[in-house]
């Protein structure tokens, strides 16, 4: 699931115009909060916390969280969606308000932006698979329909419900597939007079697949390993029409820069590696343009801290990185190994000495996947 931004109900309600909130709650009919409850943050929170309202509260919380996620720090994705779907927006329009407007009136644009948000910001694991022998797949409604039927069976067999929404998008040559599906039913008990009653609902979660024909790879962002494997297998069968592709893709050597982007990569080293420098980083910025930055410095991390303003590694897709590893094998003198990594399947080590130790470290840090 996405790494959700902190949701302040009071801030959200006070930021969005009352008539937009009225439009949202009007879609819920009698199930949703009425009149004052819909526009007062305290009354709204009381409504959401009432176990009797568990099902509709789950819907409202999920919707508000998605709007908040895009509005908090994904303005570039919102602008891209508006440009892609030819939607006008004001230069001074608050991002959260724009996100809610897209959610209500332009669902395709909202889902397009959110599919990218899930890919870039999810807490779940990102798996990357090279697709050997695959060239420029044509993914149309027939392939998407077969894929949807397959994963519906997958989730139904796990008692996660048969409802599954599959939304495909084309984005700069890539095919992006957003998948919304249920998880296990949750039951909440509450007092109804002198009796204990229960209310049940099935939370929804989002996964995303991205097929990149230029890089000839498939990216899968999903929380569970069995779901990632099911997506890969149904992609192979339904999109590539090659049942053997999934197994071949699993055997390919894969590299990813996600640990670097998410801040989990350790530059401390261990064993013979006593220092690691990031000296080059190539990244494609999120936003309206296709801006590609090629950063070179003795210490790219220091450049982000002191010289690049609000730009962070999470502000784009990391395309390429150069690491400089410092190693020492006593009594030998310290030496350096430069490693250039271009996901998903290319690594270049400047020298053979120390290369095994470097590759082992990259595996431990999650840069080398398999």
Steps between C-alpha positions, in 0.01 A plus 500: 500500500610861454699680764209725594559863585364615835130570458359792698124484465467860617751628244343299219144616571605862547703499177235357269204723408171406665322439168769249398458316831124512446549338160716227655263415786202520267637195321476300822129571545349423840800292603729800535507783755217748462487880518723633781685170540637533146663840548612506864827312563410396856154377401649320202759324719225392740305354207806314366586356842151357556520119447149507351646692207797267447428420135438853374775635729745266330397640162529862614837446669640326191373773267624785720836329546551466124406864442731605782789289366490668160434845641776495760811467287407366156411825328708400199292185452178702521628744238606212275153349530337834414723540197442143383120529526477868394359622831523867592624602843581827668858597579398575859272198544590306813637153410264321741203681348620410149545137605143484632368664183674237287373225731139612456486618140794344317548147638729393214734791569495434874571128460781578256667729754439259786644204308827691476480596866460135601803404290723773642381513861371159603640336810463160336786337316579591141597202285667555163517233233688515169292346223738291288385455142211747531479797264235774494197313626164627378276517805136561413156439647511126424826452689384718791172307519678165518741637761208630710324163492816322608575717800133502602528123532824543693343727764173308515688180583659680796161612638583862418187555293432493128492877454810618318542822304772507234574839342759520217668826396755596237768736627798604289529165330440296816189299584392564859245264657334603828333215690254556785395188683362390833673342793359291784169611655528694826225478760446773759275435805289778653222544754150528357288562807554200726627281217842468340474535123769485236575691184721354232688656211771397256788752474638571153867526412682610187777332303662617179682348202707692246610350170795693354568394139810721473665338802331169418396450861196455722475680835257364757416682822294281734506415870495120480746273321221266384319795342816618323559152364136472386527833318819386327350169394176650367697772322707231330195298396252778418722782371801321353315176421806311622450279810877443525580871530433525875754234591762643264446848642557373854841363403631823349751707700327817620619826655287777650572843648188500718699455828700810406183696428323388817798568725554140611836460326786519753811692398689379807620176344612191688784250493766617253275787379560796731360789293252545215453817294219577257674699226245500217122480484274522198133555572180589314290755685132448568291771341373637171827500305739214430779666697802274552771604745854361482668592828873459556688587819747359750207448735151503346344455844660825618376671185142402584542621857658837422481598133177372342232674704188291550596239241539150644566159352130427546422778254549286192588166348863400556640388165868445571749525788875485548637385834862519611584226750806532724641162608787379717641146522792521749792506452418638152448871448142629472362511147183611325245323281259701287163341427262637236145367535233543234179319599368251436786278389829681450794545734849604400786455747813696417735228625488135593672532837238534772210451258362197684488693826325790327237276340439325832447837669259610226304179555486559878373854440227392258655660192575166340178301518575172325 
